[in-house]
Amino acid sequence: MQLPPVSASVRQKRCAPRSWIRLPPLWPCPKNEDIWQRVASQGERLDQETREALYKLETKQRLQEVALTQLLSVDELKAEALLPQSEPEVRADLVGSIVSHETAAKKFDRAISLLSRFASDDRFPYREATELMLALPSTREADRQDIFQLAMASDSRSHSFSFEGDDFAGMIVRFWPHILPALVRDAIHQVLDAASGHGTGVTLNGAAGLVGFTSDRDFRVFELLPVLRQLDDEEADKILKDSQQAQLQLKQFPNGIQSLDPTITDTPAQEGEQRGLTGGLTGPPDQMLQLLEKSQARVKEIGRSAVDNPHQAIAAAASLPESVPFGSNGAENEFFSRAQAYVAIARAAMKKSPSAARDALEEMAASLKDAPHPYHALEHWGEGMTIAKEMGELELAVKLFRSGMEQVEKLKNEDTDSDDPNLALKAWWPSVWAYWWLVKAAAQFSPHTALEQARAITDPEIVAVLEVKLANNGLGARAEESITMVNKKSSARHSWSEFRAPEK
């Protein structure tokens, strides 16, 4: 695991950050999300009445998402007819899903029509609009201009921000050669004017290392100045003069964000093409992030050495710290360097030295035994089970599965804490999500064991949820959205959803 990856095959929505899961671009959050962000970042307290009102709104939005997304897969026109009645956040996500689907089907006129109909909403599906502009043939330059202006108008009402190029600024960087120069200059100034001179800053993780900015504006100057210089060199020098951090970074990366990620262009990515950015966080680099970078480099080094000497690599992995906290949320963000190294060793040794691979997976499980935040370790349990399955070590895969389930029990204890229980819908508890994550992975190699372990959970309602999910999964039913929610008096809320494009 590196810094939270900035691209994903599944589009996810993120406001309160979670580092262990694949993260999306930063979408402009609705008002209730902004409040929760402020509560989490500044330690503000809300009165109980306000908190409950926000949770009710959040619950309403999540229920609408589930219902409309499922309806979208069986009756697109009916779902589309109900969109105006949905919450703005929900409507934006569903419009984005439909636009993405129509773009893939090359139904460009319908995709553009949808963007135009809902462009007045506060949230604009910049990523899907970008996909559409990339897919349009060269004969439809006028349509690119129109989509760009729709995005610009939306950004002027509600400023968008992403550190991976999937917001309005990213559209400027990609498509400025296709847009009238005067409009491009206006768009650049609009983005720079909206950027804060302070803020939390941005940290990007790429092949060249960490690149950090202490303010959003410094990042925006770094991102957009190479474009402005193509249009107005004098104006570019004037803006750059006020941003020492951008000056410094542009000396090393003269093309700005495109130097870090050459795939941010006006043409679709080629099959197998890897993005230059491997991760990102809001906030400037700090000592924890620098320690994280060193830990990542050491993990890679150990993984490479395992090809020739896996047992020596296992000994080297034992010297790594069990976890490295990072990011603005401190210990809530963790990189399990030792576990990651053991997984890398197992992957490298599984064919030439299966006994060493087994030892590495056993050590991985031991290193995660006392993990304080089981969320962050789920990917390691999952990858460990996958490696064991590929080796034909089903007994080991089952052992890892059961160990992971024991760790998730810690989450269940948090959700059921008698002094401060999670008051969100039980099906949305983090522990239920984590149980399902592991049970679904185990069902790939031992459905009987997965069901047996699920039924060993003491809460019959959780068991019922898992049984229904397993049945749907076994029947090949369309994957549903995954939602987690925490509603506790003592803690700020964390919530996210996974969205998949409608399946036809």
Secondary structure as UniProt FT lines:
FT   STRAND          11..13
FT   HELIX           31..42
FT   HELIX           48..74
FT   HELIX           76..82
FT   HELIX           83..85
FT   HELIX           88..104
FT   TURN            105..106
FT   HELIX           108..117
FT   TURN            118..120
FT   HELIX           126..135
FT   HELIX           138..140
FT   HELIX           141..157
FT   HELIX           168..175
FT   HELIX           176..178
FT   HELIX           181..194
FT   STRAND          202..206
FT   TURN            207..208
FT   STRAND          209..213
FT   HELIX           216..231
FT   HELIX           233..240
FT   TURN            241..242
FT   HELIX           244..252
FT   TURN            254..256
FT   HELIX           257..260
FT   TURN            262..263
FT   TURN            271..272
FT   STRAND          277..282
FT   HELIX           287..305
FT   TURN            306..308
FT   HELIX           310..317
FT   TURN            318..319
FT   STRAND          324..325
FT   TURN            328..329
FT   HELIX           330..332
FT   STRAND          334..335
FT   HELIX           337..349
FT   TURN            350..352
FT   HELIX           354..367
FT   TURN            368..370
FT   HELIX           374..391
FT   HELIX           394..415
FT   HELIX           426..428
FT   HELIX           430..443
FT   TURN            444..445
FT   HELIX           447..455
FT   HELIX           460..474
FT   TURN            475..476
FT   STRAND          483..485
FT   TURN            489..490
FT   STRAND          495..499
//
